[in-house]
Amino acid sequence: LSVARQIRELAGSTLPLVLLSDDGKHHYEPEIVSLSIMKPVAGAQLHQLLGALVRKFAGENEDSTTAKQEEHTPKTPRVLVVDDEADNQKLASHFLGKLGYEVTQATNGMEAVWACEKAHYDIILMDIQMPEMDGQAATAHIRAMTEGKQSPWIIAVTARAMVGDREKFLESGMDDYLSKPYSKEEMMHALERAKVEIAKEKTAALLNITSKTP
């Protein structure tokens, strides 16, 4: 990290810096490290990672103005569906679309982090077990990026539910938990809980701003 800070000072913000860690779940400053991945890294994974980083940073300058405008434009509640299984993505996105949500998809934790760098999402359905970066690691990155700002409501989603999972995921920074396969009713209840808590946060933020207004 000391080396990364010095490189960042010399190279500026446009150079991608990837940190190789033992567990890939540390809270590192997003302004210093672009991404943290777990060792060992397979050759195919590294190739895919480097290609994705090149595409991301190449298009970042031209997309930054549009992304900032979108972030400050009031819209339909936005949901990010993060799942490496295409069928799960399709089903969740179809259901959320029928409920009136604006849906974006990501196939792994890295894509979720990059999506949150470019736009704000009200709710994230975060699968736990994914290649390249799992849900807990992605949540840690997103929480670090949004510290001091309005942070998305993150719902953990896992297919291998075990006793104590809910508590473990809540302690790791997630807000709620769904076990796959979940019913439409369970999804709706989770979304309702999210809407209530998001409304509370927005009201608290508004009251705080109002109290500081001369």
N, C-alpha and C positions, 0 to 999 in steps of 0.2 A: 504493500500500500504506500509506503514511503517513496518507492521508485515511481509508482503510478502518479502520485501527486506531482513529483518533479517533472515527469514527462508531460503531464497535463498542462503545467505552467509553461513549458517550452513550446508545446505543439498546439495549444488552444483547444477549443471544444469540438473541432471537426474530426479528430483522430479517434477511432473506436479503440477502447481499451477493454480487453477481456481478462477477467481474473480467474485463475484456476484454483479452486479451493477443495478442501477435503470433504465438505458436505454440500456446498453450493447454496447455503441458506443463510448467509450472513447479511446483516443490514449495512451495506456499504453505501457511501455517498454517491448518488446517481450522477452528480456533476463531475465526479472523479472517474468512476468505473462504469463503463457502458453496460457490462453484463458480468455475472458470476456463474460459472458452470463447474460441475463436479468432476474431479479426476477419478479414474482414468478416462480420457476422451478418445473414442474410437475414430479411426481415420475418416469414415463416411460422415460421422457426426461433425467432425471438424471442418470438412469440406463444405457441408451444408451451412454450418454456422458462418464461415467466412463469406460464402456467397450471399447469405441473407444480410450480413452486416454491410457488405459493399453496396447492395441494392438499397438498403435503408439509408445509409449516409449519403449516397449519391442523389437520392431524391428528396432529402430532408430540406435543403435550402429552398427548393421550388415549392414544397408543400407547407413550409412553416407559416407563411402568411395566411393561407387558407385555413390551416389548423387552428390558428389563434382566433380567427374570425368565428369559426364554428364553435369554439370553446365558449365564447361569450354570447352566442346567440341562443335565446330560449327555444327549446325544442321539446318534442315528445320525449318522455322518459327513455333513456338509452340503456340498453343492456348488452353486455359483452358475454357471449357464450364461448367458453374455453373448453374444448374437448378434442382429443385426438381421434375419436371415432366419428366418421362422417354421418352415420345414421343417428347418433345421439345429437349431433349438432343440428341436423335437419329437423328432427322431431321437436327439440326445444325451441328452435327458431320459428318453426311453423306455429306452435302454440303461443309463443310470446307475440308474434305478429298479429294473430287473431285477437289478442287482448289489447292491441294498440301500442305496443312498445316498438321502438326503433332498435333493430337487432344488428349487431356486428359479430362476426365469428373469428375465432383464433384456434389454431390446431395444437398449440403447445404454450408453455409458460413464457417462452421468449417472445412469441408473437403477441401475447397478452400485455407484456411489459411495454413493447413498442407501440401497441395500440393506445395504451394509457399515456404515453409520452405525447402523442399527437392530438388526443381528444379526451374529454371528460366523460366518464360513464357513471350513471347513477347506481347501477347494479351489475355485479359480475357473477356469473355462474361458473365457478372454478373447479374443474375436475382435479382430483388429487394426483392420480398416477398417470403421468404423461412422459414421453421421451424428451430428451434435451433439457427440459427444466420442469420440475413437477409443480403442483399447485401451491404447496407451502412456500417454496422458494420464490415463485412468481409473486405471491402475496407479500412476502417480505420486501421485494423490490418495489412493488407498487406503493406500499405503506411508506417506504423511505422517500419515494418521489413526491408523494402527496402530503408529507408532514407539514403541518401548519396551513393546509388548504382543505377544501372540501374533499374528503376521501370517499371512494365508492363503497357501497355496501356489498361485501363479498360473501357469497354463499358457497360453502364447500360441498362438492358433489363426489361421492365415491361409491364404487360397486362392491367393495369388500368391507362392509360395515362390521366393526368389532366393538365390544364393550369398551367405553372410554374414548372412542374416536371423537365424539362431539366435543367433549371437554378439551381434548388434545388440539383440535383444530381451532377452537375458540381462543385457546391460550396462545396459539401461533399467530393470531392477528385476524382471523376470519370472524365474521359476524353471525353466521347461521350455518346450518348443516342439513343436507338432504342425502338420503341413501338411495342409490339406484337399485332396481327400477322404482321410480317414484310415480305416484298418480297425479293426475291433473289437479285434484283437490289439494294434495300436499304442496304442489308447485304454487298454486294460488295462495295458499296460506302463507308460504314463505315470501311471496311477492307482497302480500298485504303487510306483513311484519316489516319488510324493507321500506315500504312507502310510509308507514307510520314513523319509523325511526328517522328516515331522511327528512320528513316534514319537521320533526322535532329539531334536528340539527340546523335546518334552514331558519327556523323561527328563532332559535338561540343565537345564531349568527346575526340575524337582522336586529334583534334586541341589543346585542352587543355593539353593533355599529350605531344604532340609534342613540344609545346611552352616551356615546362619545361625541355625538354631533352637538356643536355649540347651540 
